[in-house]
Amino acid sequence: MLKTMKEAETAKMLKRMVYVDEIETKSLTIGSVIEIGDVHRAAPYSRILAVQKEGGVESDIYDFDDYSIFSMKSSPPLPPVQVESFHYHHRAIQVDQVRVLGVSTAGTFQVGGVDHVDALNYTKHFRDLQDEEQ
């Protein structure tokens, strides 16, 4: 049984072969990952400043530093749950067909094993409306 976080991080994941016949993906955007096979750490990350502007198409400059959400620190991950177990995977991972409509905004689609996932997304979405005449 793993006693410490350091031991958990250094423990080796049991690797298996991964066979995928077909993956059809319509959309993969904004810091997202499709991973086939085993990976030690997945850390997709995105910072998005989405502005819907009413009226003309004149360009304004928006800066991440103007919005406090982008300077916020994420909370530390919870410690791993300690479960004493043993698994013997005597067969490879076999996937015949997967149809994915979309993976977005620091998302991960994984076929295989992963030891750690540290996904992080900061999004500020707002509308820039014209002043109404009264």
N, C-alpha and C positions, 0 to 999 in steps of 0.2 A: 504494500500500500504506500502511496506517495505521501510524504510527510510535509514537505514545504513547497512553496511556489517555485523555487529554483529547481527542485527535483522534478516537479511537474513539467517545467519548461524544457528540461534536458532529457526527459524520457522520450524514447524513440517511438513514433507511431508505427504500428505494423503496416507495412506497405503491401498493396495488392495491385495486380494488373487491372487496367480499366479498358474495356472495349466498348466503343460507341459506334453504332452503325450510322445514325443520322440525327443531327440536331438542326432544326430550322428555327432561325431567330429573325424576327421582324425588326427589332430595335434594341440597340445596346448603346446607352448614352451616359454622359456626365459622370465620369469616374467609375464606371461599372466594369465588371469582369465576368467572363465566362472561362471557367477553369475545368479542364479535363485531366484527371489524374490527381495524385496526392500533392498536397502543398503544406508546408510547415506553417506559414502565416499569411493570411490575406488581410490587407489593410486598405481597402478602397476609401477614397477621401474626395470630398467635393466642397467647394464654396460657390454659392450661387447668389447672384444679385439679379432678381427678375423684376423688370419694370414694364408695366403696361401703361403706355402713354396715350392720352386722348389728344386728338387733333393732328397737327402736322408731324412730319417725320424729321424735323430738325433735331440734331444730335446734342444731347446734354451729356456731361461727364458725371458719372456716379462713381464714388470711391468706397471700397470696402471699409476703410478706416472711419468713414462717417457713420457707421452703424455698429452699435455695441455688440450685436450678436456675433460678429466675426472676431472679436477679441475675447470672447468667453472661453473658458477652459472646460473641457469635457470632464465628467466625473470619472474617477478611476474605475476600472473594471472590477466586478465582484470576484472574490477568490473562487477558484474552481471547487466544485462540489466533489468531495472525496467519496468515491464509490469503489469498494473492493470487488473486482470482477475479472474474469478471464474470458476472452473471446478467441475462438479459433476460426479464422475465415479460410476455409479450405477451397473456396472458389473465387475466381476473379469477379469483378463487378462487370456485369453485362447489361448494356442499355440498348434496346432495339431502336426506339424512336422517341424523340422529345420535340414538342412544338412550343416555343416560347414566344409570347406576344411582346414582352418587353422587360428589360432590366434597366433600371435607371437610378440615378442619384445615389452613388456609392453602394449599389446593390451587388450581390454576388450570386451567380448560378454555378453550382459546384457539382460535378460528378466525380466522386472519389472521396478521399479522406482529407480532413483539415484539422490541424492542431489548434490554431488560434485564429479568431476573426476579430479584427479591430476596425469596424466600419465607422466612419464619421462623416456627417453631413451638416453643413450650416447653410440655411436658405433664408433669405430675406426677400419677400415678395410684396410689392405694393403697386398701387395705381397712381399715376401722375395725371390728375384731372384739371381741366381748364376751369378758370373762375367763371361762375355763372353771373350774367348781367341781371340786375334787379330793376 
